[in-house]
């Protein structure tokens, strides 16, 4: 039996920090207003000329360094992003070149904030089918480039960043108690297309556009669908919520995260939270949170970790990992 094992992770945040107080200088908002509605205290903003590929490359290099794996060993690179450098080619191919992979396959996936779960699922399937031996999965975003900085309902919620994981193929006798990806599940419902979207695009306005969101609608669906996806992934893995050591959700909003944890019946102390310092970094939020929690020693080898995310589409999903 072929299994996907996580052998390294990394993250990158731009140097510039934009605090809530900074935003209040130009917006009708305040630190307390933002924290009360989202739990966010600050966010990182990419520098002028700093591209999504630059963020993704930095996170990938850290993941490679932590794993001890050479770029030449990577035969699959999947970048989850909704803010690519260009309409095409895939931003993943630019990172492939800068890493010096030399060969293999690189492509982007676009599932907005659920992009990293989607990329993880695709990479896992490549490995378990024998098509890949070593996969690099990156979530990288420069959401600051598609925010309407006059819209306080959206611009205070997002930030820039990147995170990465490396998966490696392993042959095992049984998947019971093995380290690696135990299950994933993904869903979408296009009936809620307008709940979270960008009002521009190649075939519509020929501009990048700005992010628009129906906050109450997204909140309502997020708690319900994230809870269902986490339970579904646990069921596929033949695990129960009582066995979970850590829940690493998409870092969109602290209220959504707390409500989902409560609905799952999970101890709030098992929740990994980085939204306060990173804000919502879309597809980068889960690998960034993993990088932080592994780096500070909370997530350790053998821990059972649930990942979950929901984004525009609506698209949502979850995964269960034995670290």
N, C-alpha and C positions, 0 to 999 in steps of 0.2 A: 504494500500500500504506500502510495506517495503522499507526503504531507508537506504543508507550507509552514515553515518555522520562521519566526521573526528573529533576526540576528543583529539588528542595529537600528537605531533611530537618531534623528537630529532635528534641529530647528534653527530658524533665523528670524530675527526681528530687526527692522530698520532702526537706525540710531535715534531719529527724531521722535520725541514723545509729545503728544498733544493731550493736555489734561482737560478735564471738564471746565475748570476755571478759565483756561485759554479760550475754549469755545464760547463761554459766557460773555467774552469781550465783544463778540460780533453777533451773537444770537440772543433771542429772548429765552434764555434758559439759565440753569444754575447747576452747580455740583449736586446739590441735594435732589433736584428734580430728576436729573439723569440717573443717579444712583438708585433712587426710589423706584424707578420704572424698569431699570435694566441691571443694576449691580455694577455698572461700568464706572471706573474711576479715570481711566486713561486709555489711549490707543497709540500705536506706532504708525508713522506715516513715511512712505517711501520717499527718498530724496529725489530731486529733479534729475531725470536721466536714469534713475534706478528702476529697472524693469522687472516684471514678473519672473522672467527667466533668471535674472540676477539673484532674486530672493530664493527661487527654487534651487539654483546651483549651490548657493551657500548652505542650505539645509541638507542637500544631497551629500556635499563634501563632509559635513559633520557626521552624517549617518554612516558613510563609508569609513571614516576614521574610527568611529566607535565600534564598527563591526570587524575591522581589520581586513576588509575585502577590497580588492583592486577594482577600479572601474572597468578593466578589461574582462572581469568575470561577470559583469552585468549583461544579461542577454535580453532583458525586457525592461523598458522604462515607461511608466504611465504617469502622466501629469494630470491631476485634477485641477481645473481652473475655469473660471468664467470671466477672467480678465487677461486673455492671452496677449502676447506682445503684438501680434499681427493677426489679421483675419485668417491667413494661412501663410506659410506652412505651420504645422503644429509646433507650439512653443517647446514641446518635449524634444523635438529634433535639435533645437538650438542647444538645449542643456546636454543632450547626448554628445554633440560635437565638443562643447566646452569641457565636458568631463573626460573626453578622450576614450569613450567606450570602444570605438573602432568598428563595432558590428552590432548585431542584434536589432531589436524593434523598438521604436519610440513613437508614442502617440498621445494625444490629449483625450480626456473625457470631460464632458460638460454636464454636470448634474447639480450645479450651483452649490449650495451648502452641504448637500449630500454627496458631493463629488468624491470625497476621499473614501467613503464606504463603498461607492460604486467601483472605484479604482482597485480597492482592496479585494473586492469580490471577483473582478475580472482577472487580476493577477493570480489569485488563489486558484481560479479555474485553469489558467494557463499552466500553472505548476502541477496541479493534480492530474492534468491530462497528459503531462510529459512534454509539453511544448516549450516550457521554460525551466531553467535550473536555478537562476538567481534573478530576482526582480527588484527593481527600485521603484517605489511608489512615492510620489510627491504631491502635496497640496500646496499651491502657491497663489497668492492673490494680491492685487493692488487696487482694492476697492475705493481708495481715496480718489481714483481717477474717474469713477462713475457716480460719485455722490453729488447731490445738489446741496451745496454748503449753506444754502438759505432755508433748507427744509429741516427744522429741528427734530421732526419726527423720525427721520432716517439718518441724517449725517452724524448724529451723536452715537450711533450704535455700531459703527464699523471701523475696522482698522486693516492694516497691511501686515503680511507675514507669510512664512512658509514652514512646512514641516515635512519630514520624510521618514519612511520605513524601508528596510531591506528584508525581503523574504528569500528563503533558501529551501530548495527541494531536499526532503529527507525521506528515506525508505524506512517504514516502521512495520512491525508485525500487526499492531492494533492501534486504533486511534484513541483508545481509552487512556486517559491521563497523559497523553502526549503533549508536548509543548508546541504551540502554533495556533493556526486558525482552525477552530472547531466548527464554525458555521457562519454563514452570512445570509441575509435576505434583503431584497429590494422591491420597492413598489412605486407607482406613480399614479396620479389622477389629474389629467389635463383639464378637468372641469374647473379647477381652481387656478388656472393659468394666470389670472389677473390679480391673485392675492399678493404675489411678489414677482416683480418683473422689472426690466429696464426698457424705457420708452424710446429706444432707438435700435438700429441694426442695419445690416448691409442692404437687405431688400426692402426695408421700410423707409427709413429716413436718411440712410447713408451716413449716419453719425453714430457715435458710441452710445449716446443717450445717457439718461440718469436713472438711478434706482428708484422705484416706487413700491410702496408696500401698504397693504391694509392690515395694520398691526393687530387689531382685535381678531380678525379672521385667521391670521397666521397663528396667533397664540392658541386659539381654540383647537385648531387642527394639530398643532405641534404636540401638545400634551397627550392627546388621544392616540395619535399615530405613532409617536415615539414609544409610548408604553406598550402598544400592541406589537411593534416591531421587536422591541427588546424581549418580550415574552416569546415571540415566535422564534427568534434566534436561539434563545435558551432551550426551547422545546426541541428544535432540530439537533442541538448539541446534547440532548438528554440531561440538561442541567436545570436546577431550580434557583430562584432568586436568593435563597438562603446560602447558596454556595459561592455567590459573587463576592469577590474581594473589593473590586473597584468598578464604578460606573464612570466612563469618560464620554460625556455627551458633547455634541456640537455646542460650542460656547456662544450661543446667540443671546440669551437673556437669563439672568439668574432666577427670575420668577418661573420661567418655563422649566429650568433644570430642577428647581426645588419641587415644583408641582409633579413633574414626571417621577422623580425619586420617591415621593410620597405615594403616588398612585401604584408604583411598583412594589411598595412595601419594603424599600431599601433604606437602611440606616443612612441619614444625611452625611455622616462622617465618612462614608465610603464614596462620596461624590468628589471627583477631581474638578476643581474650579480654577480657571485662568481668565475668565471673562472680565474680571475686575481690572486686570492689567493689560490684556490684549484686545478687548472688545470682541466684536464678531469678525473673525478673519475668514469666514465662509469655509471653503474646502480645506484651508490650512489649520483650522481650529483644533481638530482632533489630534493630528500628528504633533502639533505644537504642545498641546496639553500632555500628550504621552511623553514627549521629550522632557518637559519640566518635571513630571512626576517620576520618571525613571531617573532623571538626573539628581533629584533630591532624596532618592531612596525609598519613596513610598511604594512604587510598583516594583516588585521583586520577582525573581525567577520562581515560577510555579503558581503565581497569582492568577486567578480567573478574572478576566477583564471584559466588560461589556462596552461596546462602542455603539453610538446611535446618532443619527443626524436626519434633519429634514430641511429641504430647500425649495426654491422656486420650481414650479412645474405643475402641481407640487410633486416632489420626489422625496422619498424617505426610505430609511433602511437601518439595519443594525448588524453587528457582528459579535461573535464570542471568541475570545482569544485566551489561550493559556500561555502566559508570558514566559 
